[in-house]
Amino acid sequence: MPNTDLELSSILGEFKDRAAAGYALGLHINFTTPAYFFQSYPRGWLDHYSNSGLLVNDPTVSWCFENTGFCRWSDLDDPAGILTQAAGYGMKYGIVYATNAGDTHSMSGFARSDREYNDDEIAEIVSRFDKLHAATSSQASLSTSTVEQLKKMSIMVTHPGS
């Protein structure tokens, strides 16, 4: 039996390597609440985003609720200028990806500061996200220790130092 804790930690670490400006992952969303949530965007951006109530106008979130597949941030309609604001925090380029595999919805966003993601990088991120989505699709099939580890990783990634 594979070590799911190690595999999930490895995938999250690889996302950090491929999204140096941060990422957000919402896995198995029921209505608007994910079973697991991981976020590594810069603290300043997270504070600004939350304090300004940007979620309701965020084109990345809207796109992921309305679509499956991937989209580059540069191809999103952003009338509220949220992506322009994100660029001020080093998140100049990014992608979103959403899936409904296995009758459960998961979505993600990945950012970098230096350039657009190329097609090969996007394919690799999508493949890894699909593995994470599949591995966490049923809490009943996960060991208690894996569920606890996922919760701890979510806190450590989203609230470093907690």
For each residue, the residues with C-beta under 8 A, 3 or more apart:
1:
2: 7
3: 6 7
4: 7 8 135 142 143 146
5: 8 9 145 146 149
6: 3 9 10
7: 2 3 4 10 11 131 135
8: 4 5 11 12 132 135 136 146 149 150 153
9: 5 6 12 13 149 153
10: 6 7 13 14
11: 7 8 14 15 128 131 132
12: 8 9 15 16 38 132 153 157
13: 9 10 16 17
14: 10 11 17 18 128
15: 11 12 18 19 23 25 40 110 125 128 129
16: 12 13 19 20 23 40
17: 13 14 20
18: 14 15 110 121 124 125
19: 15 16 22 23 40 94 110 111 112 125
20: 16 17 112 113 114
21: 41 42 89 90 91 92 94 111 112 113
22: 19 39 40 41 42 45 91 110 111
23: 15 16 19 38 39 40 41 108 109 110 111
24: 37 38 39 40 41 108 109
25: 15 36 37 38 39 106 107 108 129 132
26: 29 34 36 37 106 107 108
27: 34 35 36 37 38 106 132 133 136
28: 34 35 36 104 105 106 133 136 137
29: 26 32 33 34 35 104 105 106 107
30: 33 34 35
31:
32: 29
33: 29 30
34: 26 27 28 29 30 37 106
35: 27 28 29 30 136 139
36: 25 26 27 28 136 150 151 154
37: 24 25 26 27 34 154 158
38: 12 23 24 25 27 153 154 157 158
39: 22 23 24 25 46 157 158
40: 15 16 19 22 23 24 157 158
41: 21 22 23 24 45 46 49 89 91 111
42: 21 22 45 46 89 90 91
43: 46 47 160
44: 47 48 89
45: 22 41 42 48 49 86 89 91
46: 39 41 42 43 49 50
47: 43 44 50 51
48: 44 45 51 52 54 85 89
49: 41 45 46 52 54 55 58
50: 46 47 53 54
51: 47 48
52: 48 49
53: 50 56
54: 48 49 50 57 58 80 82 85
55: 49 58 61
56: 53
57: 54 79 80 82
58: 49 54 55 61 62 82
59: 62 63 76 77 78 80 82 83
60: 63 64 73 76 82 83 94 96 109
61: 55 58 64 65 107
62: 58 59 65 66
63: 59 60 66 67 71 76 96 98
64: 60 61 67 96 97 98 107 108 109
65: 61 62 98 107
66: 62 63
67: 63 64 71 98
68: 98 99 100
69: 97 98
70: 95 96 97 122 126
71: 63 67 75 76 95 96
72: 75 76 93 94 95 116 117
73: 60 76 83 93 94 95 96 111
74: 93 116
75: 71 72
76: 59 60 63 71 72 73 83 96
77: 59
78: 59 81 82 83 84
79: 57
80: 54 57 59
81: 78 84 85
82: 54 57 58 59 60 78 85 86
83: 59 60 73 76 78 86 87 94
84: 78 81 87 88
85: 48 54 81 82 88 89
86: 45 82 83 89 91 92 94 111
87: 83 84 90 91 92
88: 84 85
89: 21 41 42 44 45 48 85 86
90: 21 42 87 111 113
91: 21 22 41 42 45 86 87 94 111 112 113
92: 21 86 87 111 112 113 114
93: 72 73 74 111 112 113 114 115 116 117
94: 19 21 60 72 73 83 86 91 109 110 111 112 117
95: 70 71 72 73 109 110 117 122 125
96: 60 63 64 70 71 73 76 107 108 109 110
97: 64 69 70 107 108 109 110 122 125 126 129
98: 63 64 65 67 68 69 105 106 107 108
99: 68 105 106 107 129 130 133
100: 68 103 104 105
101: 104 130 133 134
102: 133 134 137
103: 100
104: 28 29 100 101 133 137
105: 28 29 98 99 100
106: 25 26 27 28 29 34 98 99 129 133
107: 25 26 29 61 64 65 96 97 98 99
108: 23 24 25 26 64 96 97 98 129
109: 23 24 60 64 94 95 96 97
110: 15 18 19 22 23 94 95 96 97 117 125
111: 19 21 22 23 41 73 86 90 91 92 93 94
112: 19 20 21 91 92 93 94 115 117
113: 20 21 90 91 92 93
114: 20 92 93
115: 93 112
116: 72 74 93
117: 72 93 94 95 110 112 121 122 125
118: 121 122
119: 122 123
120: 123 124
121: 18 117 118 124 125
122: 70 95 97 117 118 119 125 126
123: 119 120 126 127
124: 18 120 121 127 128
125: 15 18 19 95 97 110 117 121 122 128 129
126: 70 97 122 123 129 130
127: 123 124 130 131
128: 11 14 15 124 125 131 132
129: 15 25 97 99 106 108 125 126 132 133
130: 99 101 126 127 133 134
131: 7 11 127 128 134 135
132: 8 11 12 25 27 128 129 135 136
133: 27 28 99 101 102 104 106 129 130 136 137
134: 101 102 130 131 137
135: 4 7 8 131 132
136: 8 27 28 35 36 132 133 139 142 150
137: 28 102 104 133 134 141
138: 141 142
139: 35 136 142 147
140:
141: 137 138
142: 4 136 138 139 146 147 150
143: 4 146 147
144: 147 148
145: 5 148 149
146: 4 5 8 142 143 149 150
147: 139 142 143 144 150 151
148: 144 145 151 152
149: 5 8 9 145 146 152 153
150: 8 36 136 142 146 147 153 154
151: 36 147 148 154 155
152: 148 149 155 156
153: 8 9 12 38 149 150 156 157
154: 36 37 38 150 151 157 158
155: 151 152 158 159 162
156: 152 153 159 160 162
157: 12 38 39 40 153 154 160
158: 37 38 39 40 154 155
159: 155 156 162
160: 43 156 157
161:
162: 155 156 159
